[in-house]
């Protein structure tokens, strides 16, 4: 992935959140000629970035989430989501077994 990101760098920008464990991670890539960005926040497994299409006034948010595989880690992750007000598949931090 790093090789791909280095090739597109002159025209595109990206922000990443590294994986927790052996798999996962997040990357958001945007075209610098099309959108501008103001701020971003990255915490384990969650990334949110604020964007605006150039020559338009409205800003929008892009949020990405990846959840853990194990039930123990999933439970902790869903508690974090609940505390942030994030719902996944209509479940707001439910500890019941679910596929994320």
Secondary structure, DSSP 8 states (H G I E B T S, - for coil): -HHHHHHHTTTEEEEEE--SSSS--EEEEEETTTEEEEEEEEETTEEEEEEEETT---EEEEEEE---SSHHHHHHHHHHHHHHT--BTTBSS--S----
